[in-house]
């Protein structure tokens, strides 16, 4: 990774990092290498990606491991996002206005960033829906947040175990246990 400029790192610098891990996000100008995840994490994200792709109506795209350029110094890489932007095979990042839902699967090293830093930054950027998923003895627990537009802060919209039904950003009906085991 090249040394930072005197004014620090910028979000778009992540496009030019070489010799770094495959996944790097930039938060407040600091690069974070995303560590390899446990099998549970990958299996849950794969199951959730497929389930949301199956349920998403026209006009919504589901993407894994793509960055969102929040501003000049912030380009986080959520585990999954749902976008209203048209599919572009050359895209490397999204604008917040094109993101309908962000999902972060929490790991011990990301818990503070996911539940505090990213919660605040995604809300300030105007992303309407945010989910944080925890592993509770191999059972997914999904903390759902909705944007309160006047305050640009998230309001809790529920904590879901076993199943999740939501009508926003589109009709979603999930068997959370099946997603974690890879059985749909």
FENWO-V93105 format. One line per field, one symbol per residue. ss: DSSP state (A for helix, B for strand, O for the rest). burial: # if it has 24 or more other ideal C-beta (glycine too) atoms within 12 Angstrom, else .. Layout:
ss=???
burial=???
This chain:
ss=OOOOBOOBOOAAAAAAOOOOOOOBBBBOOBBBBOOOOOAAAAAAAAAAAAAAAAAOOOOOBBBBOOBBBBBOOBBBBOOBBBBOOOOOOOOOBBBAAABBBBBBBOOOOOAAAAAAAAAAAAAAOOOOBBBBBBBBOOBBBBBBBBBBOOOOBBBBBBBBBOBBBBOOOOOBBBBAAAAAAOOO
burial=........###.##..#.....#####.#.##.#..#..##.#######.##..##...###########..############........##.#.##########..#..##..#######.###########....########......#..#..#...#.#..##.#.####.##....
